Amino acid sequence: MFDLPYWFDLDVKHCIDVMHVEKNVYDGVIGTLLNIQDKTKDGLNTRQDLVEMGIRDELHPRYDGNKIYLPPACHTLSRKEKISFYQCLCRVKVS
């Protein structure tokens, strides 16, 4: 980070944009839990890293002809759990 060309021009060098950091973390966590395509952090590249490290054999990608199957991880919500989560969000009342 110290190598950024504009680092010396910043008035407050330790200041980060908290709103964007929170949004990125929220998107990553919710996208992964709900297994939202293009939002999840648990994709093919992540699973191939597990293969390279030789860990979590149950999560390795499975190849079936031209298709690649990624087994669901323990943190991925089932359909019933997703419906329950969405219903909970619908009942939340905010000002």
N, CA, C and O atoms as a MOPAC input file, in Angstrom:
PM7 MOZYME 1SCF
protein

 N      0.81700 1    -1.18300 1     0.00000 1
 C      0.00000 1     0.00000 1     0.00000 1
 C      0.87000 1     1.26000 1     0.00000 1
 O      0.49700 1     2.28600 1    -0.56800 1
 N      2.01800 1     1.16400 1     0.63700 1
 C      2.89400 1     2.32500 1     0.70400 1
 C      3.50300 1     2.65700 1    -0.65400 1
 O      4.06900 1     3.73700 1    -0.82900 1
 N      3.39600 1     1.75300 1    -1.60600 1
 C      3.96100 1     1.97500 1    -2.93600 1
 C      3.00100 1     2.69500 1    -3.87900 1
 O      3.36300 1     3.00500 1    -5.01400 1
 N      1.78500 1     2.96100 1    -3.41800 1
 C      0.81900 1     3.64800 1    -4.27600 1
 C      1.32100 1     5.04500 1    -4.61000 1
 O      1.85600 1     5.72900 1    -3.73800 1
 N      1.15900 1     5.48300 1    -5.85600 1
 C      1.70900 1     6.77700 1    -6.26300 1
 C      1.08200 1     7.95900 1    -5.51800 1
 O      1.72300 1     9.00100 1    -5.38300 1
 N     -0.13700 1     7.82300 1    -5.04000 1
 C     -0.80800 1     8.95200 1    -4.37600 1
 C     -0.71200 1     8.87100 1    -2.84200 1
 O     -1.33500 1     9.67200 1    -2.14500 1
 N      0.05600 1     7.92100 1    -2.31900 1
 C      0.13000 1     7.72900 1    -0.87400 1
 C      0.60300 1     8.99000 1    -0.15500 1
 O      0.04900 1     9.34700 1     0.88500 1
 N      1.60100 1     9.65900 1    -0.68300 1
 C      2.15900 1    10.84100 1    -0.01000 1
 C      1.24500 1    12.05000 1    -0.11100 1
 O      1.41600 1    13.01300 1     0.63600 1
 N      0.27600 1    12.01900 1    -1.02100 1
 C     -0.65900 1    13.13000 1    -1.17200 1
 C     -1.86600 1    13.02500 1    -0.24700 1
 O     -2.62900 1    13.98200 1    -0.12000 1
 N     -2.04700 1    11.88600 1     0.39600 1
 C     -3.19100 1    11.71200 1     1.28300 1
 C     -3.00500 1    12.51100 1     2.56000 1
 O     -1.92900 1    12.49700 1     3.15800 1
 N     -4.05900 1    13.21200 1     2.97800 1
 C     -3.99100 1    13.97400 1     4.22500 1
 C     -4.01900 1    13.04000 1     5.43500 1
 O     -3.27200 1    13.22400 1     6.39500 1
 N     -4.87600 1    12.05500 1     5.37100 1
 C     -4.99500 1    11.08600 1     6.46600 1
 C     -4.65700 1     9.72200 1     5.88400 1
 O     -5.49300 1     9.10000 1     5.22800 1
 N     -3.45700 1     9.26300 1     6.11600 1
 C     -2.96500 1     8.06100 1     5.46200 1
 C     -3.60000 1     6.77300 1     5.98700 1
 O     -3.63700 1     5.76700 1     5.27800 1
 N     -4.09100 1     6.79900 1     7.20600 1
 C     -4.66900 1     5.58900 1     7.77900 1
 C     -6.16900 1     5.49800 1     7.54100 1
 O     -6.80100 1     4.52700 1     7.95700 1
 N     -6.74100 1     6.48400 1     6.88600 1
 C     -8.18700 1     6.52000 1     6.69100 1
 C     -8.58700 1     5.64300 1     5.50900 1
 O     -8.08800 1     5.81000 1     4.39600 1
 N     -9.49300 1     4.71000 1     5.76900 1
 C    -10.03000 1     3.88000 1     4.70400 1
 C    -11.52700 1     4.12200 1     4.62500 1
 O    -12.13900 1     4.57300 1     5.59300 1
 N    -12.09700 1     3.83300 1     3.51800 1
 C    -13.52000 1     4.06100 1     3.31500 1
 C    -14.29900 1     2.91500 1     3.95200 1
 O    -14.47600 1     1.85900 1     3.34400 1
 N    -14.75800 1     3.13100 1     5.17000 1
 C    -15.41700 1     2.08700 1     5.94900 1
 C    -16.68600 1     1.60600 1     5.26500 1
 O    -16.98700 1     0.41300 1     5.28600 1
 N    -17.43200 1     2.52100 1     4.65900 1
 C    -18.68700 1     2.13500 1     4.01200 1
 C    -18.43800 1     1.09200 1     2.92400 1
 O    -19.17300 1     0.10800 1     2.83500 1
 N    -17.41400 1     1.29500 1     2.09900 1
 C    -17.14100 1     0.35400 1     1.02500 1
 C    -16.56300 1    -0.95300 1     1.56200 1
 O    -16.84300 1    -2.02000 1     1.01700 1
 N    -15.77500 1    -0.88200 1     2.60300 1
 C    -15.23900 1    -2.09800 1     3.21000 1
 C    -16.38800 1    -2.92600 1     3.78300 1
 O    -16.43900 1    -4.14000 1     3.58200 1
 N    -17.31400 1    -2.27100 1     4.50100 1
 C    -18.46700 1    -2.98600 1     5.05400 1
 C    -19.30600 1    -3.61700 1     3.94900 1
 O    -19.74400 1    -4.76100 1     4.07500 1
 N    -19.52700 1    -2.87900 1     2.87300 1
 C    -20.33100 1    -3.40100 1     1.77200 1
 C    -19.65100 1    -4.61000 1     1.13400 1
 O    -20.31300 1    -5.60400 1     0.83800 1
 N    -18.35000 1    -4.53800 1     0.92200 1
 C    -17.62600 1    -5.64900 1     0.31500 1
 C    -17.64000 1    -6.89100 1     1.21100 1
 O    -17.79000 1    -8.01000 1     0.72200 1
 N    -17.48300 1    -6.69100 1     2.51600 1
 C    -17.52700 1    -7.82500 1     3.43700 1
 C    -18.93400 1    -8.41000 1     3.45700 1
 O    -19.09800 1    -9.62900 1     3.40400 1
 N    -19.95100 1    -7.55000 1     3.53100 1
 C    -21.34200 1    -8.01000 1     3.53800 1
 C    -21.64300 1    -8.79600 1     2.26100 1
 O    -22.19200 1    -9.89600 1     2.32400 1
 N    -21.28800 1    -8.23800 1     1.11300 1
 C    -21.53600 1    -8.92300 1    -0.16100 1
 C    -20.84000 1   -10.27900 1    -0.20800 1
 O    -21.40900 1   -11.25900 1    -0.68900 1
 N    -19.61700 1   -10.33100 1     0.28900 1
 C    -18.87700 1   -11.59100 1     0.27300 1
 C    -19.49600 1   -12.63600 1     1.17900 1
 O    -19.61700 1   -13.79900 1     0.79300 1
 N    -19.89000 1   -12.23500 1     2.38500 1
 C    -20.45700 1   -13.19500 1     3.33700 1
 C    -21.82900 1   -13.66400 1     2.88000 1
 O    -22.09100 1   -14.86600 1     2.83500 1
 N    -22.71300 1   -12.72200 1     2.53800 1
 C    -24.06100 1   -13.09100 1     2.11400 1
 C    -24.01300 1   -13.86100 1     0.79200 1
 O    -24.73200 1   -14.84500 1     0.62000 1
 N    -23.17800 1   -13.42200 1    -0.12600 1
 C    -23.04800 1   -14.12300 1    -1.40300 1
 C    -22.57100 1   -15.54800 1    -1.23500 1
 O    -23.00900 1   -16.44200 1    -1.96000 1
 N    -21.67600 1   -15.77000 1    -0.28400 1
 C    -21.16600 1   -17.11800 1    -0.03700 1
 C    -22.20100 1   -17.97600 1     0.68000 1
 O    -22.39600 1   -19.13600 1     0.31900 1
 N    -22.87100 1   -17.42000 1     1.69500 1
 C    -23.88200 1   -18.18600 1     2.43200 1
 C    -25.04100 1   -18.59800 1     1.53300 1
 O    -25.51700 1   -19.73200 1     1.59800 1
 N    -25.49500 1   -17.66200 1     0.68800 1
 C    -26.64600 1   -17.93600 1    -0.16000 1
 C    -26.25100 1   -18.55600 1    -1.49300 1
 O    -27.11500 1   -18.89100 1    -2.30400 1
 N    -24.95400 1   -18.70900 1    -1.72200 1
 C    -24.42000 1   -19.30900 1    -2.94600 1
 C    -24.92000 1   -18.56500 1    -4.18200 1
 O    -25.40800 1   -19.17700 1    -5.13300 1
 N    -24.79400 1   -17.24800 1    -4.15800 1
 C    -25.21800 1   -16.39800 1    -5.26800 1
 C    -24.10800 1   -16.40100 1    -6.30900 1
 O    -22.96700 1   -16.04200 1    -6.02000 1
 N    -24.45500 1   -16.80800 1    -7.51200 1
 C    -23.45600 1   -16.88600 1    -8.57300 1
 C    -22.85400 1   -15.50400 1    -8.82200 1
 O    -23.57600 1   -14.50700 1    -8.81400 1
 N    -21.57100 1   -15.43700 1    -9.03800 1
 C    -20.78800 1   -14.21800 1    -9.25400 1
 C    -20.63400 1   -13.38200 1    -7.99500 1
 O    -19.97300 1   -12.34500 1    -8.04600 1
 N    -21.21100 1   -13.77900 1    -6.86900 1
 C    -21.03500 1   -13.06100 1    -5.60700 1
 C    -20.34800 1   -13.92400 1    -4.56400 1
 O    -19.81800 1   -13.40600 1    -3.58100 1
 N    -20.35100 1   -15.22700 1    -4.76700 1
 C    -19.76100 1   -16.13000 1    -3.79200 1
 C    -18.24100 1   -16.11600 1    -3.89100 1
 O    -17.67500 1   -15.94400 1    -4.97000 1
 N    -17.60500 1   -16.29700 1    -2.76800 1
 C    -16.14200 1   -16.40500 1    -2.74300 1
 C    -15.70600 1   -17.86700 1    -2.77400 1
 O    -14.51700 1   -18.17400 1    -2.69800 1
 N    -16.68300 1   -18.76000 1    -2.88500 1
 C    -16.42200 1   -20.19900 1    -2.87700 1
 C    -16.63600 1   -20.75300 1    -4.27900 1
 O    -17.62100 1   -21.44500 1    -4.53600 1
 N    -15.71800 1   -20.44800 1    -5.17800 1
 C    -15.86200 1   -20.85700 1    -6.57100 1
 C    -14.84500 1   -21.91100 1    -6.97200 1
 O    -14.18300 1   -22.52100 1    -6.13200 1
 N    -14.74100 1   -22.10200 1    -8.25900 1
 C    -13.85600 1   -23.13100 1    -8.80600 1
 C    -12.39700 1   -22.87700 1    -8.42000 1
 O    -11.68900 1   -23.81100 1    -8.04400 1
 N    -11.94700 1   -21.63900 1    -8.50800 1
 C    -10.54800 1   -21.34400 1    -8.16400 1
 C    -10.25100 1   -21.66800 1    -6.70600 1
 O     -9.18600 1   -22.19500 1    -6.38300 1
 N    -11.19800 1   -21.35200 1    -5.83100 1
 C    -11.01700 1   -21.66200 1    -4.41400 1
 C    -10.93700 1   -23.16100 1    -4.20400 1
 O    -10.09700 1   -23.65000 1    -3.44900 1
 N    -11.81900 1   -23.88800 1    -4.87900 1
 C    -11.82200 1   -25.34500 1    -4.72700 1
 C    -10.54900 1   -25.96800 1    -5.30400 1
 O    -10.04700 1   -26.95800 1    -4.77100 1
 N    -10.03000 1   -25.39700 1    -6.38200 1
 C     -8.77800 1   -25.92100 1    -6.94500 1
 C     -7.60400 1   -25.65200 1    -6.01100 1
 O     -6.63700 1   -26.41400 1    -5.98600 1
 N     -7.68900 1   -24.56500 1    -5.24100 1
 C     -6.66000 1   -24.31200 1    -4.22900 1
 C     -6.67300 1   -25.41000 1    -3.17000 1
 O     -5.62000 1   -25.82400 1    -2.68600 1
 N     -7.87400 1   -25.88300 1    -2.81100 1
 C     -7.97200 1   -26.98200 1    -1.84700 1
 C     -7.31700 1   -28.24100 1    -2.39100 1
 O     -6.66700 1   -28.98300 1    -1.65400 1
 N     -7.49200 1   -28.47600 1    -3.68600 1
 C     -6.86400 1   -29.64900 1    -4.31700 1
 C     -5.34800 1   -29.52100 1    -4.23100 1
 O     -4.66300 1   -30.48000 1    -3.87700 1
 N     -4.82300 1   -28.34700 1    -4.55200 1
 C     -3.37200 1   -28.13100 1    -4.51300 1
 C     -2.81600 1   -28.31300 1    -3.11300 1
 O     -1.71900 1   -28.84500 1    -2.94000 1
 N     -3.57900 1   -27.86600 1    -2.10100 1
 C     -3.12500 1   -27.99800 1    -0.72000 1
 C     -3.34400 1   -29.40700 1    -0.17800 1
 O     -2.78300 1   -29.77300 1     0.85500 1
 N     -4.15900 1   -30.19500 1    -0.87200 1
 C     -4.40700 1   -31.56400 1    -0.45300 1
 C     -5.28600 1   -31.67300 1     0.78500 1
 O     -5.12800 1   -32.59800 1     1.58200 1
 N     -6.20400 1   -30.74000 1     0.94800 1
 C     -7.09100 1   -30.75600 1     2.11200 1
 C     -8.54700 1   -30.75700 1     1.66700 1
 O     -8.85300 1   -30.43600 1     0.51900 1
 N     -9.43800 1   -31.11800 1     2.57500 1
 C    -10.88800 1   -31.08200 1     2.36900 1
 C    -11.30900 1   -31.79900 1     1.09000 1
 O    -11.89800 1   -31.19600 1     0.19200 1
 N    -11.00400 1   -33.07700 1     1.01900 1
 C    -11.30400 1   -33.88600 1    -0.16600 1
 C    -12.77800 1   -33.84300 1    -0.54800 1
 O    -13.11800 1   -33.91900 1    -1.72900 1
 N    -13.65700 1   -33.71900 1     0.45000 1
 C    -15.09300 1   -33.70700 1     0.16800 1
 C    -15.53800 1   -32.45500 1    -0.58800 1
 O    -16.64500 1   -32.42600 1    -1.12500 1
 N    -14.69000 1   -31.41600 1    -0.63800 1
 C    -15.04000 1   -30.17800 1    -1.33800 1
 C    -14.35600 1   -30.03100 1    -2.69300 1
 O    -14.57000 1   -29.03900 1    -3.39000 1
 N    -13.54000 1   -31.00300 1    -3.06700 1
 C    -12.84800 1   -30.91700 1    -4.35800 1
 C    -13.86200 1   -30.95200 1    -5.49600 1
 O    -14.87500 1   -31.64400 1    -5.40200 1
 N    -13.59600 1   -30.20700 1    -6.57200 1
 C    -14.51400 1   -30.23600 1    -7.71700 1
 C    -14.55100 1   -31.62400 1    -8.34800 1
 O    -13.54800 1   -32.33600 1    -8.40600 1
 N    -15.73300 1   -31.97500 1    -8.81300 1
 C    -15.91700 1   -33.26400 1    -9.48400 1
 C    -16.22200 1   -33.00200 1   -10.94600 1
 O    -17.06900 1   -32.17500 1   -11.28400 1
 N    -15.52300 1   -33.71600 1   -11.80000 1
 C    -15.67900 1   -33.53100 1   -13.24100 1
 C    -16.52800 1   -34.65500 1   -13.80300 1
 O    -16.20900 1   -35.83100 1   -13.62600 1
 N    -17.61800 1   -34.29100 1   -14.48400 1
 C    -18.52000 1   -35.26700 1   -15.09100 1
 C    -18.65100 1   -34.90600 1   -16.56600 1
 O    -19.53900 1   -34.14600 1   -16.95200 1
 N    -17.76800 1   -35.45200 1   -17.37600 1
 C    -17.75600 1   -35.09700 1   -18.79500 1
 C    -17.31500 1   -33.65500 1   -18.97000 1
 O    -16.18900 1   -33.30000 1   -18.62300 1
 N    -18.19600 1   -32.82700 1   -19.50700 1
 C    -17.88900 1   -31.41000 1   -19.71200 1
 C    -18.33900 1   -30.54200 1   -18.55100 1
 O    -18.04100 1   -29.34800 1   -18.52400 1
 N    -19.04700 1   -31.11700 1   -17.59700 1
 C    -19.58300 1   -30.34700 1   -16.47600 1
 C    -18.69100 1   -30.48500 1   -15.24300 1
 O    -18.08200 1   -31.52600 1   -14.99500 1
 N    -18.64100 1   -29.39900 1   -14.48800 1
 C    -17.89800 1   -29.39000 1   -13.22900 1
 C    -18.91200 1   -29.21600 1   -12.10800 1
 O    -19.71000 1   -28.27900 1   -12.13200 1
 N    -18.88800 1   -30.11000 1   -11.13100 1
 C    -19.79900 1   -30.05500 1    -9.99500 1
 C    -19.01200 1   -29.65600 1    -8.75200 1
 O    -18.00400 1   -30.27900 1    -8.42200 1
 N    -19.47900 1   -28.61200 1    -8.06400 1
 C    -18.87900 1   -28.20400 1    -6.80300 1
 C    -19.80400 1   -28.64000 1    -5.67400 1
 O    -20.90500 1   -28.10400 1    -5.54700 1
 N    -19.38700 1   -29.59600 1    -4.85400 1
 C    -20.24100 1   -30.03200 1    -3.75400 1
 C    -20.50900 1   -28.87000 1    -2.79900 1
 O    -19.63300 1   -28.03100 1    -2.58700 1
 N    -21.70500 1   -28.81200 1    -2.22400 1
 C    -22.00800 1   -27.71000 1    -1.30700 1
 C    -21.14200 1   -27.77700 1    -0.05500 1
 O    -20.90700 1   -28.85300 1     0.49500 1
 N    -20.67800 1   -26.62900 1     0.38000 1
 C    -19.87800 1   -26.55700 1     1.60000 1
 C    -20.80200 1   -26.51400 1     2.81600 1
 O    -22.00400 1   -26.28200 1     2.68500 1
 N    -20.23800 1   -26.73700 1     3.98400 1
 C    -21.05700 1   -26.76400 1     5.20000 1
 C    -21.67300 1   -25.40800 1     5.49900 1
 O    -22.68900 1   -25.34300 1     6.19200 1
 N    -21.09300 1   -24.32200 1     5.00000 1
 C    -21.61900 1   -22.99100 1     5.27800 1
 C    -22.67400 1   -22.54900 1     4.26900 1
 O    -23.28500 1   -21.49600 1     4.45100 1
 N    -22.90100 1   -23.31800 1     3.22000 1
 C    -23.90600 1   -22.97100 1     2.22000 1
 C    -25.29100 1   -23.34500 1     2.74800 1
 O    -25.50200 1   -24.46600 1     3.20900 1
 N    -26.22200 1   -22.41200 1     2.68000 1
 C    -27.56400 1   -22.65500 1     3.18400 1
 C    -28.36800 1   -23.51000 1     2.21400 1
 O    -28.23700 1   -23.38500 1     0.99600 1
 N    -29.19900 1   -24.37600 1     2.77100 1
 C    -30.09400 1   -25.18900 1     1.94600 1
 C    -31.26600 1   -24.31800 1     1.47900 1
 O    -31.40500 1   -23.17600 1     1.91600 1
 N    -32.09300 1   -24.85000 1     0.60500 1
 C    -33.24900 1   -24.09600 1     0.11000 1
 C    -34.18000 1   -23.70300 1     1.25500 1
 O    -34.66500 1   -22.57300 1     1.30700 1
 N    -34.42200 1   -24.62100 1     2.15400 1
 C    -35.29900 1   -24.35500 1     3.29900 1
 C    -34.70300 1   -23.26200 1     4.19500 1
 O    -35.42300 1   -22.38100 1     4.66600 1
 N    -33.39400 1   -23.32100 1     4.42800 1
 C    -32.72400 1   -22.30900 1     5.24900 1
 C    -32.72800 1   -20.94500 1     4.57100 1
 O    -32.86500 1   -19.92000 1     5.24000 1
 N    -32.57800 1   -20.92400 1     3.24100 1
 C    -32.63500 1   -19.65500 1     2.50600 1
 C    -34.01500 1   -19.01800 1     2.62500 1
 O    -34.12400 1   -17.81100 1     2.83900 1
 N    -35.06400 1   -19.81700 1     2.48700 1
 C    -36.42900 1   -19.29900 1     2.60000 1
 C    -36.65000 1   -18.72600 1     3.99100 1
 O    -37.23800 1   -17.65400 1     4.13400 1
 N    -36.19000 1   -19.42500 1     5.00700 1
 C    -36.31100 1   -18.94500 1     6.37800 1
 C    -35.55000 1   -17.63800 1     6.57100 1
 O    -36.04100 1   -16.72500 1     7.23500 1
 N    -34.36900 1   -17.54600 1     5.99900 1
 C    -33.56100 1   -16.32500 1     6.08900 1
 C    -34.27400 1   -15.14800 1     5.41100 1
 O    -34.33800 1   -14.05300 1     5.97100 1
 N    -34.80500 1   -15.37400 1     4.21700 1
 C    -35.52100 1   -14.32300 1     3.49800 1
 C    -36.77600 1   -13.88200 1     4.25800 1
 O    -37.09000 1   -12.69300 1     4.30100 1
 N    -37.49100 1   -14.84000 1     4.85500 1
 C    -38.68800 1   -14.49300 1     5.61800 1
 C    -38.32000 1   -13.65400 1     6.83600 1
 O    -39.04700 1   -12.72700 1     7.19200 1
 N    -37.21900 1   -13.96800 1     7.46300 1
 C    -36.73700 1   -13.18500 1     8.60400 1
 C    -36.41400 1   -11.75800 1     8.15200 1
 O    -36.77000 1   -10.79500 1     8.83300 1
 N    -35.74500 1   -11.62200 1     7.01000 1
 C    -35.41500 1   -10.28700 1     6.50800 1
 C    -36.67700 1    -9.49300 1     6.17300 1
 O    -36.71300 1    -8.27800 1     6.36800 1
 N    -37.70200 1   -10.16300 1     5.67500 1
 C    -38.95300 1    -9.46800 1     5.33300 1
 C    -39.65400 1    -8.93500 1     6.57800 1
 O    -40.36700 1    -7.93400 1     6.50200 1
 N    -39.46500 1    -9.58400 1     7.71500 1
 C    -40.12500 1    -9.15500 1     8.94500 1
 C    -39.36300 1    -8.06600 1     9.68500 1
 O    -39.88900 1    -7.48900 1    10.63600 1
 N    -38.15000 1    -7.77600 1     9.27400 1
 C    -37.35400 1    -6.74400 1     9.94500 1
 C    -37.95600 1    -5.37900 1     9.64900 1
 O    -38.23500 1    -5.04200 1     8.49900 1
 N    -38.15000 1    -4.60000 1    10.70500 1
 C    -38.67500 1    -3.23600 1    10.54300 1
 C    -37.60100 1    -2.25200 1    10.98600 1
 O    -37.08400 1    -2.32400 1    12.10000 1
 N    -37.28800 1    -1.34700 1    10.09900 1
 C    -36.29300 1    -0.31400 1    10.39200 1
 C    -36.91000 1     1.05300 1    10.18800 1
 O    -37.89000 1     1.21000 1     9.45900 1
 N    -36.33600 1     2.01500 1    10.82800 1
 C    -36.87300 1     3.38200 1    10.67300 1
 C    -36.39200 1     4.03900 1     9.40000 1
 O    -36.75100 1     5.18400 1     9.12300 1

